[in-house]
Amino acid sequence: EVQLVESGGGLVQAGGSLRLSCAASGFTFDDYTIGWFRQAPGKEREGVSVINKGDGSTYYADSVKGRFTISSDNAKNTVYLQMNSLKPEDTAVYYCAATSTFYLGTYYWDKEIVYDYWGQGTQVTVSS
């Protein structure tokens, strides 16, 4: 059974940091590109970041560039999202997703339709 389990969310003050984890099981982790998405109340889900399995390249939404960092630990089948300098507008449910596509370029990486598997999400709340 394929599973993606997010953890690490919580309540933090503006300017603080959190590290989200996405633990994968039930598929060959090395063969999948992993992305992070988020959905704020009343808003559509949006792409936050992706790490491509093909070459390790990464993409970020403009709103998080310079503050968030995505990384992968293949030995632990886990992808992380380090979030620094958090802002109230970062408040959302954060989801990780996996796709068998080895490489997603600038046009496709934040398109939900290309992802095969999704986690259940973890809440991040940033207070002002």
TIMI-2910 file (N, C-alpha, C, CB; in pm, 1 decimal, decimal comma, always signed):
<rs>
+----------+----------+----------+----------+----------+----------+----------+----------+----------+----------+----------+----------+------+
!      n_x !      n_y !      n_z !     ca_x !     ca_y !     ca_z !      c_x !      c_y !      c_z !     cb_x !     cb_y !     cb_z ! resn !
+----------+----------+----------+----------+----------+----------+----------+----------+----------+----------+----------+----------+------+
!    +83,8 !   -119,7 !     +0,0 !     +0,0 !     +0,0 !     +0,0 !    +87,6 !   +125,2 !     +0,0 !    -95,0 !     +0,3 !   +122,3 !  Glu !
!    +60,0 !   +212,9 !    -93,2 !   +135,4 !   +338,1 !   -101,6 !    +88,6 !   +433,0 !     +8,7 !   +118,4 !   +404,1 !   -241,8 !  Val !
!   +185,6 !   +488,5 !    +78,9 !   +152,7 !   +586,3 !   +182,5 !   +250,7 !   +702,1 !   +181,1 !   +151,8 !   +520,4 !   +320,2 !  Gln !
!   +197,0 !   +820,0 !   +198,3 !   +276,3 !   +940,1 !   +222,2 !   +223,1 !   +999,5 !   +351,6 !   +267,7 !  +1043,4 !   +101,1 !  Leu !
!   +310,1 !  +1016,6 !   +447,8 !   +266,7 !  +1066,3 !   +578,3 !   +344,4 !  +1191,7 !   +612,9 !   +285,4 !   +958,8 !   +687,8 !  Val !
!   +272,5 !  +1301,7 !   +623,6 !   +335,3 !  +1428,2 !   +660,0 !   +336,7 !  +1444,0 !   +812,6 !   +261,2 !  +1547,0 !   +593,4 !  Glu !
!   +436,5 !  +1512,9 !   +860,3 !   +445,3 !  +1545,8 !  +1002,5 !   +527,7 !  +1672,4 !  +1019,3 !   +507,4 !  +1428,5 !  +1083,6 !  Ser !
!   +525,0 !  +1726,3 !  +1140,5 !   +606,8 !  +1843,4 !  +1169,4 !   +531,5 !  +1975,0 !  +1171,8 !   +714,6 !  +1852,5 !  +1070,5 !  Gly !
!   +404,7 !  +1971,4 !  +1138,5 !   +327,4 !  +2094,6 !  +1142,8 !   +301,4 !  +2139,0 !  +1285,1 !   +196,4 !  +2077,2 !  +1069,7 !  Gly !
!   +245,7 !  +2258,3 !  +1299,3 !   +215,0 !  +2309,2 !  +1431,9 !   +190,6 !  +2457,4 !  +1429,3 !   +325,9 !  +2277,2 !  +1528,0 !  Gly !
!   +190,4 !  +2515,1 !  +1548,7 !   +168,9 !  +2659,1 !  +1566,5 !   +302,6 !  +2725,4 !  +1594,4 !    +67,9 !  +2687,6 !  +1682,1 !  Leu !
!   +331,5 !  +2830,9 !  +1521,3 !   +457,9 !  +2902,0 !  +1537,8 !   +433,7 !  +3051,2 !  +1519,8 !   +564,7 !  +2850,9 !  +1437,0 !  Val !
!   +514,6 !  +3131,8 !  +1584,7 !   +503,2 !  +3276,1 !  +1568,3 !   +568,9 !  +3320,8 !  +1438,4 !   +566,1 !  +3348,7 !  +1687,5 !  Gln !
!   +524,1 !  +3432,3 !  +1388,2 !   +584,3 !  +3488,5 !  +1268,0 !   +734,7 !  +3506,5 !  +1290,1 !   +517,4 !  +3623,8 !  +1230,7 !  Ala !
!   +810,9 !  +3471,3 !  +1187,9 !   +955,7 !  +3477,1 !  +1198,1 !  +1018,6 !  +3346,3 !  +1242,2 !   +994,6 !  +3584,5 !  +1292,5 !  Gly !
!   +935,9 !  +3253,5 !  +1287,8 !   +984,9 !  +3125,4 !  +1335,7 !  +1007,9 !  +3025,9 !  +1223,5 !   +888,8 !  +3068,0 !  +1434,8 !  Gly !
!  +1042,4 !  +2903,7 !  +1264,1 !  +1075,7 !  +2798,5 !  +1168,2 !  +1003,9 !  +2669,1 !  +1203,0 !  +1227,2 !  +2775,2 !  +1164,1 !  Ser !
!   +980,6 !  +2590,2 !  +1100,9 !   +930,3 !  +2454,4 !  +1116,1 !   +995,8 !  +2368,3 !  +1009,2 !   +774,1 !  +2449,4 !  +1105,5 !  Leu !
!  +1008,4 !  +2240,0 !  +1038,7 !  +1053,0 !  +2145,8 !   +937,2 !   +947,7 !  +2038,2 !   +921,0 !  +1189,9 !  +2083,9 !   +974,2 !  Arg !
!   +893,6 !  +2031,8 !   +801,4 !   +795,6 !  +1928,7 !   +769,5 !   +866,2 !  +1806,8 !   +712,7 !   +690,4 !  +1981,6 !   +670,0 !  Leu !
!   +810,7 !  +1690,3 !   +742,6 !   +863,0 !  +1564,8 !   +689,3 !   +753,4 !  +1495,0 !   +609,8 !   +915,4 !  +1473,0 !   +803,4 !  Ser !
!   +794,9 !  +1426,1 !   +506,1 !   +704,5 !  +1344,4 !   +425,7 !   +767,0 !  +1205,9 !   +416,0 !   +679,7 !  +1407,4 !   +282,7 !  Cys !
!   +713,3 !  +1113,2 !   +491,7 !   +765,9 !   +976,7 !   +493,0 !   +688,8 !   +891,6 !   +393,1 !   +757,3 !   +915,2 !   +635,0 !  Ala !
!   +761,8 !   +825,9 !   +305,4 !   +700,1 !   +748,2 !   +198,6 !   +720,0 !   +599,0 !   +219,8 !   +756,8 !   +789,5 !    +63,9 !  Ala !
!   +620,0 !   +522,2 !   +181,5 !   +630,7 !   +376,7 !   +187,7 !   +539,4 !   +315,4 !    +82,3 !   +594,4 !   +324,0 !   +329,5 !  Ser !
!   +567,5 !   +190,1 !    +48,3 !   +483,0 !   +118,9 !    -46,4 !   +519,7 !   +138,0 !   -191,2 !   +344,5 !   +159,8 !    -27,8 !  Gly !
!   +625,5 !   +213,7 !   -219,1 !   +672,4 !   +227,3 !   -356,0 !   +822,1 !   +253,3 !   -351,5 !   +597,0 !   +341,6 !   -431,5 !  Phe !
!   +885,5 !   +243,5 !   -467,3 !  +1029,4 !   +263,8 !   -474,9 !  +1059,1 !   +412,3 !   -469,4 !  +1087,7 !   +201,1 !   -603,2 !  Thr !
!  +1099,4 !   +456,1 !   -352,8 !  +1115,7 !   +599,2 !   -326,2 !  +1208,2 !   +665,2 !   -427,1 !  +1169,2 !   +620,9 !   -185,6 !  Phe !
!  +1315,8 !   +595,6 !   -463,7 !  +1415,1 !   +654,6 !   -554,2 !  +1358,3 !   +684,8 !   -692,2 !  +1533,7 !   +562,0 !   -568,0 !  Asp !
!  +1244,5 !   +626,3 !   -725,9 !  +1188,1 !   +642,5 !   -859,8 !  +1083,9 !   +753,1 !   -868,4 !  +1126,9 !   +513,4 !   -904,7 !  Asp !
!  +1061,3 !   +823,6 !   -758,7 !   +952,1 !   +920,3 !   -757,6 !  +1000,6 !  +1061,2 !   -725,0 !   +846,4 !   +878,0 !   -657,5 !  Tyr !
!   +943,6 !  +1155,6 !   -796,6 !   +959,8 !  +1298,2 !   -766,8 !   +855,9 !  +1336,4 !   -661,1 !   +944,0 !  +1386,6 !   -897,1 !  Thr !
!   +899,4 !  +1414,7 !   -563,3 !   +812,6 !  +1452,9 !   -452,3 !   +791,1 !  +1603,3 !   -451,4 !   +871,9 !  +1406,7 !   -318,4 !  Ile !
!   +667,0 !  +1641,8 !   -434,7 !   +633,7 !  +1782,9 !   -426,4 !   +560,9 !  +1815,7 !   -297,8 !   +549,9 !  +1823,8 !   -544,7 !  Gly !
!   +567,2 !  +1942,4 !   -261,1 !   +491,0 !  +1993,8 !   -147,4 !   +387,6 !  +2094,1 !   -199,5 !   +585,6 !  +2060,2 !    -40,9 !  Trp !
!   +267,4 !  +2083,8 !   -148,9 !   +159,5 !  +2175,9 !   -181,4 !   +101,5 !  +2228,7 !    -50,4 !    +49,3 !  +2106,4 !   -268,6 !  Phe !
!    +22,6 !  +2333,4 !    -60,1 !    -46,3 !  +2382,6 !    +57,3 !   -181,9 !  +2438,4 !    +17,7 !    +37,4 !  +2489,1 !   +128,9 !  Arg !
!   -272,8 !  +2436,8 !   +114,0 !   -405,6 !  +2490,9 !    +90,7 !   -448,0 !  +2572,7 !   +212,4 !   -507,5 !  +2377,5 !    +61,5 !  Gln !
!   -463,3 !  +2701,9 !   +190,0 !   -509,8 !  +2791,5 !   +295,3 !   -662,8 !  +2794,3 !   +294,8 !   -451,5 !  +2934,9 !   +276,1 !  Ala !
!   -723,9 !  +2830,6 !   +406,1 !   -870,2 !  +2836,4 !   +411,8 !   -927,9 !  +2924,6 !   +302,8 !   -915,6 !  +2886,8 !   +547,3 !  Pro !
!  -1023,5 !  +2871,7 !   +229,9 !  -1090,3 !  +2949,5 !   +126,9 !  -1011,4 !  +2966,7 !     -0,9 !  -1123,3 !  +3081,5 !   +179,9 !  Gly !
!   -896,7 !  +2901,5 !    -10,0 !   -812,3 !  +2915,9 !   -128,7 !   -786,9 !  +2781,0 !   -194,5 !   -679,3 !  +2982,1 !    -92,2 !  Lys !
!   -746,4 !  +2785,9 !   -319,8 !   -712,3 !  +2663,4 !   -389,8 !   -575,2 !  +2613,2 !   -343,3 !   -713,5 !  +2686,1 !   -542,6 !  Glu !
!   -557,4 !  +2482,8 !   -359,2 !   -427,1 !  +2425,5 !   -325,6 !   -322,8 !  +2476,5 !   -425,6 !   -432,7 !  +2269,0 !   -325,9 !  Arg !
!   -203,8 !  +2506,6 !   -374,7 !    -98,1 !  +2562,0 !   -459,6 !    +32,5 !  +2487,3 !   -436,9 !    -79,1 !  +2712,4 !   -432,0 !  Glu !
!   +113,3 !  +2483,3 !   -540,4 !   +244,1 !  +2420,6 !   -527,6 !   +338,9 !  +2507,3 !   -448,5 !   +302,5 !  +2391,5 !   -663,8 !  Gly !
!   +417,3 !  +2443,7 !   -363,0 !   +515,3 !  +2512,7 !   -280,2 !   +656,6 !  +2483,4 !   -327,8 !   +499,7 !  +2472,4 !   -133,7 !  Val !
!   +685,7 !  +2354,8 !   -350,2 !   +820,7 !  +2316,8 !   -391,0 !   +818,9 !  +2174,1 !   -445,0 !   +920,2 !  +2329,5 !   -272,4 !  Ser !
!   +922,6 !  +2140,0 !   -517,3 !   +938,0 !  +2004,6 !   -569,5 !  +1085,8 !  +1970,7 !   -574,7 !   +873,0 !  +1990,5 !   -709,9 !  Val !
!  +1115,5 !  +1841,4 !   -557,4 !  +1251,4 !  +1793,2 !   -578,3 !  +1243,8 !  +1680,4 !   -679,4 !  +1318,0 !  +1745,9 !   -444,0 !  Ile !
!  +1311,9 !  +1698,2 !   -790,2 !  +1307,5 !  +1602,9 !   -899,2 !  +1403,1 !  +1487,0 !   -875,7 !  +1339,9 !  +1671,5 !  -1029,9 !  Asn !
!  +1353,1 !  +1365,0 !   -894,2 !  +1437,7 !  +1248,2 !   -876,7 !  +1540,7 !  +1235,5 !   -986,6 !  +1354,0 !  +1123,9 !   -871,1 !  Lys !
!  +1506,8 !  +1282,5 !  -1105,0 !  +1597,3 !  +1265,9 !  -1216,6 !  +1732,8 !  +1328,9 !  -1195,0 !  +1536,5 !  +1322,0 !  -1337,9 !  Gly !
!  +1735,5 !  +1452,3 !  -1146,4 !  +1862,9 !  +1522,2 !  -1131,5 !  +1875,2 !  +1597,9 !   -999,2 !  +1881,4 !  +1618,2 !  -1245,7 !  Asp !
!  +1777,3 !  +1582,5 !   -912,0 !  +1782,3 !  +1649,5 !   -782,6 !  +1749,5 !  +1797,2 !   -788,0 !  +1916,3 !  +1632,3 !   -723,2 !  Gly !
!  +1707,5 !  +1844,6 !   -904,2 !  +1676,9 !  +1986,9 !   -916,1 !  +1550,8 !  +2020,5 !   -836,0 !  +1658,9 !  +2026,5 !  -1064,9 !  Ser !
!  +1541,2 !  +2144,2 !   -799,2 !  +1429,2 !  +2188,4 !   -716,2 !  +1363,1 !  +2313,1 !   -775,5 !  +1477,0 !  +2216,6 !   -572,7 !  Thr !
!  +1237,6 !  +2329,0 !   -744,5 !  +1163,5 !  +2449,9 !   -780,6 !  +1087,3 !  +2497,1 !   -658,1 !  +1066,5 !  +2424,0 !   -900,7 !  Tyr !
!  +1065,9 !  +2627,2 !   -652,9 !   +992,5 !  +2686,8 !   -543,0 !   +892,0 !  +2788,4 !   -595,4 !  +1088,5 !  +2752,6 !   -443,6 !  Tyr !
!   +782,8 !  +2799,3 !   -523,7 !   +690,8 !  +2907,9 !   -551,7 !   +759,6 !  +3040,1 !   -517,6 !   +558,2 !  +2891,1 !   -471,5 !  Ala !
!   +728,5 !  +3143,8 !   -591,4 !   +791,6 !  +3273,9 !   -567,0 !   +769,7 !  +3320,2 !   -423,7 !   +737,3 !  +3378,5 !   -664,2 !  Asp !
!   +655,6 !  +3286,6 !   -367,2 !   +621,0 !  +3334,1 !   -233,7 !   +707,4 !  +3273,3 !   -123,3 !   +476,8 !  +3304,4 !   -206,0 !  Ser !
!   +778,2 !  +3163,9 !   -154,4 !   +858,5 !  +3098,7 !    -50,1 !  +1007,2 !  +3095,5 !    -83,2 !   +809,2 !  +2957,6 !    -28,1 !  Val !
!  +1044,9 !  +3142,8 !   -199,8 !  +1186,6 !  +3141,3 !   -238,9 !  +1271,6 !  +3217,3 !   -137,1 !  +1204,6 !  +3202,7 !   -379,6 !  Lys !
!  +1383,4 !  +3156,0 !   -102,9 !  +1473,1 !  +3217,7 !     -7,6 !  +1436,9 !  +3189,8 !   +137,2 !  +1476,0 !  +3363,7 !    -30,2 !  Gly !
!  +1318,6 !  +3133,4 !   +160,4 !  +1276,2 !  +3103,0 !   +298,2 !  +1257,6 !  +2952,5 !   +321,4 !  +1145,3 !  +3176,2 !   +330,0 !  Arg !
!  +1213,7 !  +2881,1 !   +218,7 !  +1188,4 !  +2737,3 !   +230,7 !  +1296,3 !  +2660,6 !   +154,7 !  +1046,7 !  +2700,7 !   +176,9 !  Phe !
!  +1329,2 !  +2543,0 !   +206,3 !  +1426,1 !  +2455,8 !   +140,7 !  +1373,7 !  +2313,4 !   +141,7 !  +1564,4 !  +2464,0 !   +209,8 !  Thr !
!  +1371,5 !  +2250,5 !    +24,8 !  +1329,0 !  +2111,6 !    +14,2 !  +1453,5 !  +2024,0 !     +4,7 !  +1235,3 !  +2090,0 !   -109,1 !  Ile !
!  +1446,2 !  +1907,2 !    +68,7 !  +1559,0 !  +1814,4 !    +62,9 !  +1506,5 !  +1672,4 !    +73,9 !  +1662,2 !  +1843,9 !   +175,2 !  Ser !
!  +1593,0 !  +1577,4 !    +41,2 !  +1551,5 !  +1438,3 !    +38,8 !  +1655,4 !  +1351,6 !   +106,7 !  +1528,1 !  +1391,1 !   -104,5 !  Ser !
!  +1610,6 !  +1258,1 !   +187,0 !  +1698,0 !  +1159,5 !   +250,0 !  +1653,9 !  +1022,8 !   +199,5 !  +1692,4 !  +1167,8 !   +408,2 !  Asp !
!  +1722,6 !   +972,0 !    +98,3 !  +1681,0 !   +846,1 !    +36,8 !  +1692,5 !   +728,1 !   +132,8 !  +1763,8 !   +819,3 !    -87,1 !  Asn !
!  +1786,3 !   +734,8 !   +224,0 !  +1803,2 !   +625,7 !   +320,2 !  +1682,2 !   +613,1 !   +413,2 !  +1930,2 !   +647,4 !   +402,7 !  Ala !
!  +1615,0 !   +724,9 !   +433,8 !  +1498,3 !   +726,0 !   +522,9 !  +1366,8 !   +734,6 !   +446,2 !  +1508,1 !   +842,6 !   +619,9 !  Lys !
!  +1374,3 !   +733,2 !   +313,2 !  +1253,3 !   +747,5 !   +230,7 !  +1170,5 !   +868,4 !   +274,1 !  +1167,7 !   +619,8 !   +238,9 !  Asn !
!  +1238,1 !   +978,3 !   +296,2 !  +1172,6 !  +1096,6 !   +350,5 !  +1218,0 !  +1222,2 !   +276,9 !  +1201,4 !  +1109,6 !   +500,5 !  Thr !
!  +1122,4 !  +1308,7 !   +251,2 !  +1149,7 !  +1440,7 !   +196,2 !  +1112,5 !  +1544,2 !   +301,9 !  +1071,0 !  +1464,5 !    +62,7 !  Val !
!  +1197,1 !  +1645,4 !   +313,3 !  +1176,4 !  +1748,3 !   +414,0 !  +1146,3 !  +1882,0 !   +348,3 !  +1298,8 !  +1760,1 !   +504,8 !  Tyr !
!  +1075,7 !  +1965,6 !   +421,4 !  +1055,2 !  +2104,1 !   +381,4 !  +1091,2 !  +2190,5 !   +501,3 !   +907,2 !  +2130,0 !   +333,2 !  Leu !
!  +1209,0 !  +2250,8 !   +493,8 !  +1252,3 !  +2342,6 !   +599,4 !  +1193,0 !  +2479,3 !   +570,6 !  +1408,5 !  +2350,2 !   +608,6 !  Gln !
!  +1117,8 !  +2530,5 !   +666,6 !  +1048,8 !  +2657,3 !   +647,4 !  +1100,0 !  +2757,4 !   +750,4 !   +894,7 !  +2639,4 !   +658,8 !  Met !
!  +1164,5 !  +2860,6 !   +701,9 !  +1218,8 !  +2965,6 !   +787,6 !  +1147,1 !  +3097,0 !   +761,8 !  +1369,8 !  +2981,8 !   +764,8 !  Asn !
!  +1165,6 !  +3190,2 !   +853,2 !  +1105,4 !  +3323,7 !   +839,4 !   +957,5 !  +3313,9 !   +804,4 !  +1179,1 !  +3405,1 !   +732,0 !  Ser !
!   +887,7 !  +3232,8 !   +878,0 !   +747,4 !  +3208,2 !   +847,0 !   +663,2 !  +3333,5 !   +864,6 !   +693,2 !  +3097,1 !   +934,3 !  Leu !
!   +562,5 !  +3343,6 !   +780,6 !   +471,2 !  +3457,4 !   +780,6 !   +328,7 !  +3407,3 !   +803,6 !   +481,1 !  +3536,9 !   +647,1 !  Lys !
!   +242,0 !  +3492,8 !   +853,1 !   +102,0 !  +3450,3 !   +871,8 !    +39,5 !  +3396,8 !   +743,8 !    +18,7 !  +3566,2 !   +923,4 !  Pro !
!    +80,4 !  +3449,1 !   +629,9 !    +24,5 !  +3401,8 !   +503,0 !    +72,9 !  +3263,2 !   +464,2 !    +58,4 !  +3498,2 !   +393,5 !  Glu !
!   +165,9 !  +3207,3 !   +539,3 !   +207,6 !  +3068,8 !   +517,1 !   +113,2 !  +2969,5 !   +585,5 !   +350,4 !  +3048,3 !   +567,9 !  Asp !
!    +20,6 !  +3020,0 !   +662,9 !    -76,3 !  +2933,5 !   +731,1 !   -157,5 !  +2854,0 !   +629,8 !   -170,1 !  +3016,8 !   +820,6 !  Thr !
!   -156,1 !  +2723,2 !   +644,9 !   -223,9 !  +2635,0 !   +549,0 !   -207,8 !  +2490,8 !   +594,5 !   -167,2 !  +2653,9 !   +404,7 !  Ala !
!   -281,2 !  +2403,5 !   +528,7 !   -254,3 !  +2260,8 !   +539,8 !   -152,2 !  +2227,4 !   +431,3 !   -386,6 !  +2174,2 !   +525,2 !  Val !
!    -45,0 !  +2163,3 !   +471,4 !    +62,4 !  +2128,9 !   +379,3 !    +54,2 !  +1980,3 !   +343,8 !   +200,5 !  +2163,1 !   +440,9 !  Tyr !
!    +62,3 !  +1953,0 !   +214,9 !    +54,0 !  +1817,6 !   +162,6 !   +180,8 !  +1782,7 !    +85,3 !    -69,8 !  +1802,0 !    +73,0 !  Tyr !
!   +222,7 !  +1658,5 !    +94,9 !   +324,7 !  +1611,8 !     +2,4 !   +257,6 !  +1518,8 !    -98,3 !   +441,8 !  +1539,6 !    +77,9 !  Cys !
!   +319,3 !  +1510,5 !   -215,3 !   +264,2 !  +1430,4 !   -323,4 !   +378,4 !  +1369,1 !   -402,3 !   +172,9 !  +1515,5 !   -415,1 !  Ala !
!   +351,2 !  +1254,4 !   -462,9 !   +453,7 !  +1181,6 !   -536,0 !   +408,6 !  +1152,2 !   -678,1 !   +488,5 !  +1052,1 !   -464,0 !  Ala !
!   +504,8 !  +1160,4 !   -769,4 !   +478,3 !  +1126,2 !   -908,5 !   +592,4 !  +1041,3 !   -961,1 !   +459,8 !  +1253,3 !   -995,0 !  Thr !
!   +559,1 !   +948,0 !  -1050,1 !   +661,3 !   +862,2 !  -1108,7 !   +740,3 !   +933,8 !  -1217,5 !   +597,6 !   +736,8 !  -1165,3 !  Ser !
!   +701,1 !  +1054,2 !  -1251,1 !   +776,1 !  +1133,0 !  -1347,8 !   +909,7 !  +1173,6 !  -1287,0 !   +695,6 !  +1257,7 !  -1392,1 !  Thr !
!  +1017,1 !  +1141,2 !  -1356,4 !  +1149,8 !  +1167,8 !  -1301,9 !  +1185,0 !  +1315,7 !  -1297,3 !  +1252,5 !  +1095,4 !  -1382,3 !  Phe !
!  +1125,6 !  +1388,7 !  -1389,3 !  +1159,8 !  +1530,8 !  -1394,7 !  +1036,7 !  +1613,2 !  -1430,3 !  +1272,8 !  +1555,9 !  -1496,9 !  Tyr !
!  +1009,4 !  +1711,1 !  -1347,2 !   +902,7 !  +1806,8 !  -1374,5 !   +965,8 !  +1943,3 !  -1394,3 !   +797,4 !  +1809,7 !  -1259,3 !  Leu !
!   +935,0 !  +2003,6 !  -1506,6 !   +990,9 !  +2134,6 !  -1535,5 !   +907,5 !  +2245,7 !  -1476,6 !  +1004,2 !  +2154,0 !  -1683,5 !  Gly !
!   +942,8 !  +2365,9 !  -1516,5 !   +880,3 !  +2483,2 !  -1457,1 !   +730,5 !  +2488,8 !  -1481,7 !   +944,5 !  +2607,7 !  -1510,4 !  Thr !
!   +683,2 !  +2429,8 !  -1590,5 !   +540,7 !  +2438,5 !  -1621,1 !   +459,1 !  +2338,0 !  -1543,5 !   +517,9 !  +2418,8 !  -1768,0 !  Tyr !
!   +514,4 !  +2219,1 !  -1519,9 !   +434,7 !  +2110,1 !  -1465,5 !   +450,4 !  +2086,0 !  -1315,8 !   +468,5 !  +1986,7 !  -1536,7 !  Tyr !
!   +556,4 !  +2135,4 !  -1254,0 !   +586,6 !  +2089,2 !  -1118,9 !   +476,4 !  +2122,1 !  -1019,0 !   +716,1 !  +2149,4 !  -1072,2 !  Trp !
!   +401,1 !  +2229,2 !  -1042,6 !   +298,3 !  +2267,9 !   -946,1 !   +157,4 !  +2232,4 !   -992,7 !   +306,5 !  +2416,3 !   -919,3 !  Asp !
!   +148,0 !  +2143,0 !  -1090,7 !    +17,7 !  +2100,1 !  -1140,9 !    -23,7 !  +1972,0 !  -1069,5 !    +21,4 !  +2078,6 !  -1294,9 !  Lys !
!   -133,0 !  +1977,1 !   -995,2 !   -176,5 !  +1862,4 !   -915,6 !   -199,2 !  +1738,3 !   -999,7 !   -302,8 !  +1896,2 !   -841,3 !  Glu !
!   -243,2 !  +1754,4 !  -1121,0 !   -281,7 !  +1640,9 !  -1204,5 !   -164,7 !  +1547,5 !  -1233,3 !   -340,4 !  +1690,4 !  -1334,8 !  Ile !
!    -42,6 !  +1594,3 !  -1224,3 !    +71,7 !  +1508,1 !  -1258,4 !   +113,7 !  +1418,0 !  -1143,0 !   +189,9 !  +1593,0 !  -1301,4 !  Val !
!    +57,7 !  +1439,9 !  -1025,7 !    +97,5 !  +1362,8 !   -908,0 !     +5,0 !  +1242,8 !   -888,6 !    +96,5 !  +1452,0 !   -782,3 !  Tyr !
!    +65,7 !  +1128,6 !   -852,5 !     -8,0 !  +1003,7 !   -840,6 !    -59,7 !   +977,7 !   -699,5 !    +79,0 !   +889,8 !   -883,7 !  Asp !
!    +17,5 !  +1018,3 !   -601,4 !    -16,1 !   +986,6 !   -462,6 !     -8,0 !  +1112,2 !   -376,3 !    +78,1 !   +877,2 !   -407,2 !  Tyr !
!    -93,9 !  +1116,6 !   -274,9 !   -101,0 !  +1232,4 !   -186,3 !   -106,2 !  +1187,8 !    -40,7 !   -223,5 !  +1319,0 !   -220,0 !  Trp !
!    -46,9 !  +1270,0 !    +44,5 !    -59,2 !  +1246,8 !   +187,2 !   -185,9 !  +1312,1 !   +240,3 !    +63,8 !  +1300,0 !   +261,3 !  Gly !
!   -205,2 !  +1298,4 !   +371,2 !   -328,6 !  +1348,1 !   +432,9 !   -316,8 !  +1493,6 !   +477,8 !   -365,8 !  +1261,1 !   +551,7 !  Gln !
!   -195,4 !  +1544,6 !   +480,8 !   -174,1 !  +1684,3 !   +515,4 !   -137,9 !  +1707,4 !   +660,4 !   -295,0 !  +1761,9 !   +483,2 !  Gly !
!    -68,2 !  +1818,0 !   +685,4 !    -33,3 !  +1859,2 !   +820,4 !    -56,9 !  +2010,1 !   +830,6 !   +115,6 !  +1821,8 !   +855,2 !  Thr !
!   -116,7 !  +2052,2 !   +940,9 !   -154,3 !  +2191,9 !   +957,4 !    -35,0 !  +2274,3 !  +1004,2 !   -270,3 !  +2205,1 !  +1056,6 !  Gln !
!    -15,6 !  +2386,8 !   +938,2 !    +83,4 !  +2485,9 !   +980,0 !     +9,2 !  +2616,0 !  +1006,8 !   +196,0 !  +2505,3 !   +871,5 !  Val !
!    +25,1 !  +2668,6 !  +1126,7 !    -38,8 !  +2793,4 !  +1163,2 !    +66,7 !  +2891,2 !  +1211,6 !   -146,6 !  +2771,0 !  +1270,9 !  Thr !
!    +71,4 !  +3007,4 !  +1148,1 !   +169,1 !  +3109,5 !  +1183,6 !    +93,9 !  +3228,2 !  +1242,3 !   +255,0 !  +3152,2 !  +1059,8 !  Val !
!   +122,9 !  +3258,6 !  +1366,2 !    +55,5 !  +3369,7 !  +1433,4 !   +135,2 !  +3498,7 !  +1416,9 !    +35,3 !  +3338,4 !  +1582,8 !  Ser !
!    +63,9 !  +3608,9 !  +1413,2 !   +131,5 !  +3737,8 !  +1392,6 !   +169,7 !  +3801,4 !  +1524,8 !    +42,3 !  +3833,2 !  +1313,1 !  Ser !
+----------+----------+----------+----------+----------+----------+----------+----------+----------+----------+----------+----------+------+
</rs>
